[in-house]
Amino acid sequence: MKTTVIGTGYVGLVTGTCLAEAGNEVLCIDIDKTKVAKMQNGEVPIYEPHLETYFERNIKAGRLHFSTNIEEGVAHGEVIFLALPTPEDEDGSADLSYVLGVANQIGELMKDYKIVVSKSTVPVGTGERVKAVLKEKTDVPFDVVSNPEFLREGFAVEDFMKPDRVVVGVESERAKNAMEKLYATFVRSGNPIVFMDIKSAELTKYAANAFLATKITYMNEIANYCEKVGANVDDVRIGMGLDERIGKRFLFPGIGYGGSCFPKDVKALHKSGKDANHHFAILDSVINVNEQQKTVLFPKIAMHFKGDLKDKKIALWGLAFKPDTDDIREAPALYMIEKLLAVGATVTAFDPEAMDNVKAKLGDSISFATSMMAAVEGADALLICTEWHAFRNPNFEKLKSSLKSNVIFDGRNIYSPKEMEALGIDYYSIGR
């Protein structure tokens, strides 16, 4: 099937590449000329495991193409995916200017039937707004569909190729049949394509992300309480997770959630509730607790150094908001860096993938190391903000000899407190 994907950010590029891998002829459109030129030359602009393999294979096979020409994109695809940014506005709502702006262009350029599919995370009612924009611009028949993505950064290709479910909001049999055909190859193992109305599909994405963010935040609250009463959050987490009604995933405490989805989506759902005169009291707490959690280790660092952090060198492992991505949006590491710099500490950071993005954001306000061990050389302490696999089993003897003082602040609980005690390391973690 001929498909067009407008927007080659994280979601758009994964969507386009995976649809091409399934045999579709895909044209990806983006306004960034430099980015498009790089992709046309076979350069992947983001880091995501396995994406590069599929990307190169489908360009070589002639199924994956890139252009800045939206007119070409509208003419090409029977199905047009909108994978556009919906950034957080000043009031917490989702900014729909990109989505509605492109819908306006599509309406002006349509010459035959199209299915316009919202892949972006959008508030309830966006489908109606897109439909209204299109109707103002064209008499050509069309359908609007909501098809929210459920891609985990670090596992996005796997999630698209083998989804646990595909959610599709439709209003016509023609659109339903086309979407069923498009996704059939991805659900051959029996996982469902769930068809529903457009508003319900739009809300499903927000509801799912807000629930997962709530689960993480609840566990962080339990971890903070564990520290006050002397309980071990690892034991509590295991005991809870064995209840199949709860499940063991998203129960790992740490220094808060970040990334492109959870912070933005929780705030957008909260704002949408306000607009509908509904108060999401639970989301109030989730937002507030997560903001505090991002820097929950800072008081421990300050206490360890007796309030004097001036000129202390802090080695920081992990800048991305989670492993297996270079995404630093709302990354807790950035909040910790801000706190440390404000009291006169210096920071030397290492991350396997995200350092270029942080350099672009922070410039020379911190230093960057060529390796994880280079970062700790001569440091007064090690701070861990992201649980990359490479950080889990370092040479501790080498680590101790590199550090000026044997102290680790672990924001992701990747080491055993007993092992750290046996090694003679002052070890601070979350809830233990």
Secondary structure in CASP SS format (residue, H / E / C, confidence):
PFRMAT SS
TARGET T0000
AUTHOR 0000-0000-0000
METHOD secondary structure of the structure
MODEL  1
M C 1.00
K E 1.00
T E 1.00
T E 1.00
V E 1.00
I E 1.00
G C 1.00
T C 1.00
G C 1.00
Y H 1.00
V H 1.00
G H 1.00
L H 1.00
V H 1.00
T H 1.00
G H 1.00
T H 1.00
C H 1.00
L H 1.00
A H 1.00
E H 1.00
A C 1.00
G C 1.00
N C 1.00
E E 1.00
V E 1.00
L E 1.00
C E 1.00
I E 1.00
D C 1.00
I C 1.00
D C 1.00
K H 1.00
T H 1.00
K H 1.00
V H 1.00
A H 1.00
K H 1.00
M H 1.00
Q H 1.00
N C 1.00
G C 1.00
E C 1.00
V C 1.00
P C 1.00
I C 1.00
Y C 1.00
E C 1.00
P C 1.00
H C 1.00
L H 1.00
E H 1.00
T H 1.00
Y H 1.00
F H 1.00
E H 1.00
R H 1.00
N H 1.00
I H 1.00
K H 1.00
A C 1.00
G C 1.00
R C 1.00
L E 1.00
H E 1.00
F E 1.00
S E 1.00
T C 1.00
N C 1.00
I H 1.00
E H 1.00
E H 1.00
G H 1.00
V H 1.00
A H 1.00
H H 1.00
G C 1.00
E C 1.00
V E 1.00
I E 1.00
F E 1.00
L E 1.00
A C 1.00
L C 1.00
P C 1.00
T C 1.00
P C 1.00
E E 1.00
D C 1.00
E C 1.00
D C 1.00
G C 1.00
S C 1.00
A E 1.00
D C 1.00
L C 1.00
S H 1.00
Y H 1.00
V H 1.00
L H 1.00
G H 1.00
V H 1.00
A H 1.00
N H 1.00
Q H 1.00
I H 1.00
G H 1.00
E H 1.00
L H 1.00
M C 1.00
K C 1.00
D C 1.00
Y C 1.00
K E 1.00
I E 1.00
V E 1.00
V E 1.00
S E 1.00
K C 1.00
S C 1.00
T C 1.00
V C 1.00
P C 1.00
V C 1.00
G C 1.00
T H 1.00
G H 1.00
E H 1.00
R H 1.00
V H 1.00
K H 1.00
A H 1.00
V H 1.00
L H 1.00
K H 1.00
E H 1.00
K H 1.00
T C 1.00
D C 1.00
V C 1.00
P C 1.00
F E 1.00
D E 1.00
V E 1.00
V E 1.00
S E 1.00
N C 1.00
P C 1.00
E C 1.00
F C 1.00
L C 1.00
R C 1.00
E C 1.00
G C 1.00
F C 1.00
A H 1.00
V H 1.00
E H 1.00
D H 1.00
F H 1.00
M H 1.00
K C 1.00
P C 1.00
D C 1.00
R C 1.00
V E 1.00
V E 1.00
V E 1.00
G E 1.00
V C 1.00
E C 1.00
S C 1.00
E H 1.00
R H 1.00
A H 1.00
K H 1.00
N H 1.00
A H 1.00
M H 1.00
E H 1.00
K H 1.00
L H 1.00
Y H 1.00
A H 1.00
T H 1.00
F H 1.00
V H 1.00
R C 1.00
S C 1.00
G C 1.00
N C 1.00
P C 1.00
I E 1.00
V E 1.00
F E 1.00
M E 1.00
D C 1.00
I H 1.00
K H 1.00
S H 1.00
A H 1.00
E H 1.00
L H 1.00
T H 1.00
K H 1.00
Y H 1.00
A H 1.00
A H 1.00
N H 1.00
A H 1.00
F H 1.00
L H 1.00
A H 1.00
T H 1.00
K H 1.00
I H 1.00
T H 1.00
Y H 1.00
M H 1.00
N H 1.00
E H 1.00
I H 1.00
A H 1.00
N H 1.00
Y H 1.00
C H 1.00
E H 1.00
K H 1.00
V H 1.00
G C 1.00
A C 1.00
N C 1.00
V H 1.00
D H 1.00
D H 1.00
V H 1.00
R H 1.00
I H 1.00
G H 1.00
M H 1.00
G H 1.00
L C 1.00
D C 1.00
E C 1.00
R C 1.00
I C 1.00
G C 1.00
K C 1.00
R C 1.00
F C 1.00
L C 1.00
F C 1.00
P C 1.00
G C 1.00
I C 1.00
G C 1.00
Y C 1.00
G C 1.00
G C 1.00
S C 1.00
C C 1.00
F H 1.00
P H 1.00
K H 1.00
D H 1.00
V H 1.00
K H 1.00
A H 1.00
L H 1.00
H H 1.00
K H 1.00
S H 1.00
G H 1.00
K H 1.00
D H 1.00
A C 1.00
N C 1.00
H C 1.00
H C 1.00
F C 1.00
A H 1.00
I H 1.00
L H 1.00
D H 1.00
S H 1.00
V H 1.00
I H 1.00
N H 1.00
V H 1.00
N H 1.00
E H 1.00
Q H 1.00
Q H 1.00
K C 1.00
T C 1.00
V C 1.00
L C 1.00
F H 1.00
P H 1.00
K H 1.00
I H 1.00
A H 1.00
M H 1.00
H H 1.00
F C 1.00
K C 1.00
G C 1.00
D C 1.00
L C 1.00
K C 1.00
D C 1.00
K C 1.00
K E 1.00
I E 1.00
A E 1.00
L E 1.00
W E 1.00
G C 1.00
L C 1.00
A C 1.00
F C 1.00
K C 1.00
P C 1.00
D C 1.00
T C 1.00
D C 1.00
D C 1.00
I C 1.00
R C 1.00
E C 1.00
A C 1.00
P H 1.00
A H 1.00
L H 1.00
Y H 1.00
M H 1.00
I H 1.00
E H 1.00
K H 1.00
L H 1.00
L H 1.00
A H 1.00
V C 1.00
G C 1.00
A C 1.00
T E 1.00
V E 1.00
T E 1.00
A E 1.00
F E 1.00
D C 1.00
P C 1.00
E C 1.00
A C 1.00
M H 1.00
D H 1.00
N H 1.00
V H 1.00
K H 1.00
A H 1.00
K H 1.00
L H 1.00
G H 1.00
D H 1.00
S H 1.00
I C 1.00
S E 1.00
F E 1.00
A C 1.00
T C 1.00
S C 1.00
M H 1.00
M H 1.00
A H 1.00
A H 1.00
V H 1.00
E C 1.00
G C 1.00
A C 1.00
D C 1.00
A E 1.00
L E 1.00
L E 1.00
I E 1.00
C C 1.00
T C 1.00
E C 1.00
W C 1.00
H H 1.00
A H 1.00
F H 1.00
R C 1.00
N C 1.00
P C 1.00
N C 1.00
F H 1.00
E H 1.00
K H 1.00
L H 1.00
K H 1.00
S H 1.00
S H 1.00
L C 1.00
K C 1.00
S C 1.00
N C 1.00
V E 1.00
I E 1.00
F E 1.00
D E 1.00
G C 1.00
R C 1.00
N C 1.00
I C 1.00
Y C 1.00
S C 1.00
P H 1.00
K H 1.00
E H 1.00
M H 1.00
E H 1.00
A H 1.00
L C 1.00
G C 1.00
I C 1.00
D E 1.00
Y E 1.00
Y E 1.00
S C 1.00
I C 1.00
G C 1.00
R C 1.00
END
